[in-house]
Amino acid sequence: MGTLPRELVPGTLEQFELDLLAKVRQSELVGVVIDLSALELMDLTEFRKLRRVLSMTQMLGPTTIVVGLRPGVVAGLVALGADATGMRTALNVELGLEALLSQAPLRQARHRQAPAAGGSANSEDAAVLPEVLRQALRGAS
């Protein structure tokens, strides 16, 4: 599990990315939970960097879930036009870990088999933001 600090100073996300990717490469992680509960502000550039970290981590194999997004952070990202499509989230660490554990047997079975081309994740594969927050981040009304 990775936790980001209260404030993102320049270089924080870059160092977090390097540390996380090194850890993922060194181990056979099935899942990663990134805790943002301490984070009070996030701008669009930082959000894009976070999305990059998520994408790169998932390319290496583990399911990645972001937890603890505060309502104020979500509201700010919505106002800035952030797009969270496809981002797996949970309200807190406990729910994020539950989501990972509930899909772990599924994921391990898939890991042993050849991945199906063009397969799509079903609703059991991911924890998601409450509908109203997900729609807000997508810009739906």
Secondary structure as GFF3:
##gff-version 3
##sequence-region A 1 141
A	DSSP	beta_strand	2	3	.	.	.	ID=ss1
A	DSSP	alpha_helix	12	26	.	.	.	ID=ss2
A	DSSP	beta_strand	31	35	.	.	.	ID=ss3
A	DSSP	alpha_helix	44	59	.	.	.	ID=ss4
A	DSSP	beta_strand	63	67	.	.	.	ID=ss5
A	DSSP	alpha_helix	71	80	.	.	.	ID=ss6
A	DSSP	beta_strand	89	90	.	.	.	ID=ss7
A	DSSP	alpha_helix	93	112	.	.	.	ID=ss8
A	DSSP	three_ten_helix	123	125	.	.	.	ID=ss9
A	DSSP	alpha_helix	131	138	.	.	.	ID=ss10
###
